[in-house]
Amino acid sequence: MNKENKKQYQKAIIETRKIINDLDPIDLIALGCPIDEYDPEVRDILVGLRKCTNEEQIKEMDFEVFTNWFGDH
């Protein structure tokens, strides 16, 4: 990964982390967990976004990511 791609990837992580933390789907941030608590899911989401071509696929992929990490809540 070249320097510019790495910079863009880091920016994408920060922006996606903010969105996920604001949504706090498992209430981990509300429980006092650190702001990087969802970073494994954020990375999986960023990888999954490359395969998505529409909003419905993004929703399904997000659901799968969180189900894989946390089970069916």
PyMOL CGO cylinders between C-alpha atoms (Angstrom):
from pymol import cmd
from pymol.cgo import CYLINDER

trace = [
    CYLINDER, 0.00, 0.00, 0.00, 1.54, 3.29, -1.03, 0.3, 1, 1, 1, 1, 1, 1,
    CYLINDER, 1.54, 3.29, -1.03, 1.62, 6.34, 1.22, 0.3, 1, 1, 1, 1, 1, 1,
    CYLINDER, 1.62, 6.34, 1.22, -1.42, 8.02, -0.38, 0.3, 1, 1, 1, 1, 1, 1,
    CYLINDER, -1.42, 8.02, -0.38, -3.54, 4.84, -0.22, 0.3, 1, 1, 1, 1, 1, 1,
    CYLINDER, -3.54, 4.84, -0.22, -2.56, 4.32, 3.41, 0.3, 1, 1, 1, 1, 1, 1,
    CYLINDER, -2.56, 4.32, 3.41, -3.58, 7.91, 4.19, 0.3, 1, 1, 1, 1, 1, 1,
    CYLINDER, -3.58, 7.91, 4.19, -6.96, 7.40, 2.47, 0.3, 1, 1, 1, 1, 1, 1,
    CYLINDER, -6.96, 7.40, 2.47, -7.50, 4.10, 4.29, 0.3, 1, 1, 1, 1, 1, 1,
    CYLINDER, -7.50, 4.10, 4.29, -6.75, 5.70, 7.67, 0.3, 1, 1, 1, 1, 1, 1,
    CYLINDER, -6.75, 5.70, 7.67, -9.20, 8.50, 6.86, 0.3, 1, 1, 1, 1, 1, 1,
    CYLINDER, -9.20, 8.50, 6.86, -11.86, 5.93, 5.91, 0.3, 1, 1, 1, 1, 1, 1,
    CYLINDER, -11.86, 5.93, 5.91, -11.29, 4.10, 9.21, 0.3, 1, 1, 1, 1, 1, 1,
    CYLINDER, -11.29, 4.10, 9.21, -11.70, 7.31, 11.22, 0.3, 1, 1, 1, 1, 1, 1,
    CYLINDER, -11.70, 7.31, 11.22, -14.86, 8.35, 9.35, 0.3, 1, 1, 1, 1, 1, 1,
    CYLINDER, -14.86, 8.35, 9.35, -16.42, 4.89, 9.52, 0.3, 1, 1, 1, 1, 1, 1,
    CYLINDER, -16.42, 4.89, 9.52, -15.47, 4.56, 13.21, 0.3, 1, 1, 1, 1, 1, 1,
    CYLINDER, -15.47, 4.56, 13.21, -17.31, 7.81, 13.95, 0.3, 1, 1, 1, 1, 1, 1,
    CYLINDER, -17.31, 7.81, 13.95, -20.45, 6.59, 12.17, 0.3, 1, 1, 1, 1, 1, 1,
    CYLINDER, -20.45, 6.59, 12.17, -20.42, 3.20, 13.93, 0.3, 1, 1, 1, 1, 1, 1,
    CYLINDER, -20.42, 3.20, 13.93, -19.63, 4.76, 17.33, 0.3, 1, 1, 1, 1, 1, 1,
    CYLINDER, -19.63, 4.76, 17.33, -22.48, 7.26, 16.89, 0.3, 1, 1, 1, 1, 1, 1,
    CYLINDER, -22.48, 7.26, 16.89, -24.84, 4.38, 16.08, 0.3, 1, 1, 1, 1, 1, 1,
    CYLINDER, -24.84, 4.38, 16.08, -23.32, 2.22, 18.84, 0.3, 1, 1, 1, 1, 1, 1,
    CYLINDER, -23.32, 2.22, 18.84, -25.24, -0.88, 17.67, 0.3, 1, 1, 1, 1, 1, 1,
    CYLINDER, -25.24, -0.88, 17.67, -24.19, -3.08, 20.62, 0.3, 1, 1, 1, 1, 1, 1,
    CYLINDER, -24.19, -3.08, 20.62, -24.11, -0.22, 23.19, 0.3, 1, 1, 1, 1, 1, 1,
    CYLINDER, -24.11, -0.22, 23.19, -20.39, -0.72, 23.83, 0.3, 1, 1, 1, 1, 1, 1,
    CYLINDER, -20.39, -0.72, 23.83, -19.54, 2.98, 23.69, 0.3, 1, 1, 1, 1, 1, 1,
    CYLINDER, -19.54, 2.98, 23.69, -22.43, 3.72, 26.05, 0.3, 1, 1, 1, 1, 1, 1,
    CYLINDER, -22.43, 3.72, 26.05, -20.94, 1.15, 28.44, 0.3, 1, 1, 1, 1, 1, 1,
    CYLINDER, -20.94, 1.15, 28.44, -17.66, 3.06, 28.47, 0.3, 1, 1, 1, 1, 1, 1,
    CYLINDER, -17.66, 3.06, 28.47, -15.61, 0.98, 26.04, 0.3, 1, 1, 1, 1, 1, 1,
    CYLINDER, -15.61, 0.98, 26.04, -12.80, 2.78, 24.20, 0.3, 1, 1, 1, 1, 1, 1,
    CYLINDER, -12.80, 2.78, 24.20, -13.56, 4.55, 20.91, 0.3, 1, 1, 1, 1, 1, 1,
    CYLINDER, -13.56, 4.55, 20.91, -11.65, 1.92, 18.94, 0.3, 1, 1, 1, 1, 1, 1,
    CYLINDER, -11.65, 1.92, 18.94, -13.79, -0.93, 20.31, 0.3, 1, 1, 1, 1, 1, 1,
    CYLINDER, -13.79, -0.93, 20.31, -15.58, -1.41, 16.97, 0.3, 1, 1, 1, 1, 1, 1,
    CYLINDER, -15.58, -1.41, 16.97, -12.40, -1.17, 14.84, 0.3, 1, 1, 1, 1, 1, 1,
    CYLINDER, -12.40, -1.17, 14.84, -12.38, -4.87, 13.82, 0.3, 1, 1, 1, 1, 1, 1,
    CYLINDER, -12.38, -4.87, 13.82, -15.94, -4.43, 12.55, 0.3, 1, 1, 1, 1, 1, 1,
    CYLINDER, -15.94, -4.43, 12.55, -15.00, -1.14, 10.87, 0.3, 1, 1, 1, 1, 1, 1,
    CYLINDER, -15.00, -1.14, 10.87, -12.20, -2.89, 8.97, 0.3, 1, 1, 1, 1, 1, 1,
    CYLINDER, -12.20, -2.89, 8.97, -14.55, -5.69, 7.90, 0.3, 1, 1, 1, 1, 1, 1,
    CYLINDER, -14.55, -5.69, 7.90, -17.10, -3.12, 6.75, 0.3, 1, 1, 1, 1, 1, 1,
    CYLINDER, -17.10, -3.12, 6.75, -14.52, -1.27, 4.68, 0.3, 1, 1, 1, 1, 1, 1,
    CYLINDER, -14.52, -1.27, 4.68, -13.50, -4.52, 2.99, 0.3, 1, 1, 1, 1, 1, 1,
    CYLINDER, -13.50, -4.52, 2.99, -17.16, -5.45, 2.43, 0.3, 1, 1, 1, 1, 1, 1,
    CYLINDER, -17.16, -5.45, 2.43, -18.01, -2.08, 0.89, 0.3, 1, 1, 1, 1, 1, 1,
    CYLINDER, -18.01, -2.08, 0.89, -15.82, -2.92, -2.10, 0.3, 1, 1, 1, 1, 1, 1,
    CYLINDER, -15.82, -2.92, -2.10, -18.24, -5.71, -3.02, 0.3, 1, 1, 1, 1, 1, 1,
    CYLINDER, -18.24, -5.71, -3.02, -21.47, -3.73, -2.53, 0.3, 1, 1, 1, 1, 1, 1,
    CYLINDER, -21.47, -3.73, -2.53, -23.19, -2.01, -5.42, 0.3, 1, 1, 1, 1, 1, 1,
    CYLINDER, -23.19, -2.01, -5.42, -26.31, -0.68, -3.72, 0.3, 1, 1, 1, 1, 1, 1,
    CYLINDER, -26.31, -0.68, -3.72, -27.73, 0.36, -0.38, 0.3, 1, 1, 1, 1, 1, 1,
    CYLINDER, -27.73, 0.36, -0.38, -29.49, -2.95, 0.25, 0.3, 1, 1, 1, 1, 1, 1,
    CYLINDER, -29.49, -2.95, 0.25, -26.22, -4.86, -0.14, 0.3, 1, 1, 1, 1, 1, 1,
    CYLINDER, -26.22, -4.86, -0.14, -24.53, -2.45, 2.28, 0.3, 1, 1, 1, 1, 1, 1,
    CYLINDER, -24.53, -2.45, 2.28, -27.25, -3.03, 4.88, 0.3, 1, 1, 1, 1, 1, 1,
    CYLINDER, -27.25, -3.03, 4.88, -26.97, -6.81, 4.47, 0.3, 1, 1, 1, 1, 1, 1,
    CYLINDER, -26.97, -6.81, 4.47, -23.17, -6.70, 4.70, 0.3, 1, 1, 1, 1, 1, 1,
    CYLINDER, -23.17, -6.70, 4.70, -23.28, -4.54, 7.85, 0.3, 1, 1, 1, 1, 1, 1,
    CYLINDER, -23.28, -4.54, 7.85, -25.74, -6.95, 9.45, 0.3, 1, 1, 1, 1, 1, 1,
    CYLINDER, -25.74, -6.95, 9.45, -23.51, -9.90, 8.56, 0.3, 1, 1, 1, 1, 1, 1,
    CYLINDER, -23.51, -9.90, 8.56, -20.42, -8.19, 9.98, 0.3, 1, 1, 1, 1, 1, 1,
    CYLINDER, -20.42, -8.19, 9.98, -22.06, -7.50, 13.32, 0.3, 1, 1, 1, 1, 1, 1,
    CYLINDER, -22.06, -7.50, 13.32, -23.71, -10.93, 13.44, 0.3, 1, 1, 1, 1, 1, 1,
    CYLINDER, -23.71, -10.93, 13.44, -20.34, -12.57, 12.78, 0.3, 1, 1, 1, 1, 1, 1,
    CYLINDER, -20.34, -12.57, 12.78, -18.68, -10.59, 15.57, 0.3, 1, 1, 1, 1, 1, 1,
    CYLINDER, -18.68, -10.59, 15.57, -21.46, -10.49, 18.17, 0.3, 1, 1, 1, 1, 1, 1,
    CYLINDER, -21.46, -10.49, 18.17, -23.97, -13.19, 17.28, 0.3, 1, 1, 1, 1, 1, 1,
    CYLINDER, -23.97, -13.19, 17.28, -27.65, -12.59, 16.62, 0.3, 1, 1, 1, 1, 1, 1,
    CYLINDER, -27.65, -12.59, 16.62, -28.80, -9.91, 19.11, 0.3, 1, 1, 1, 1, 1, 1,
]
cmd.load_cgo(trace, "trace")
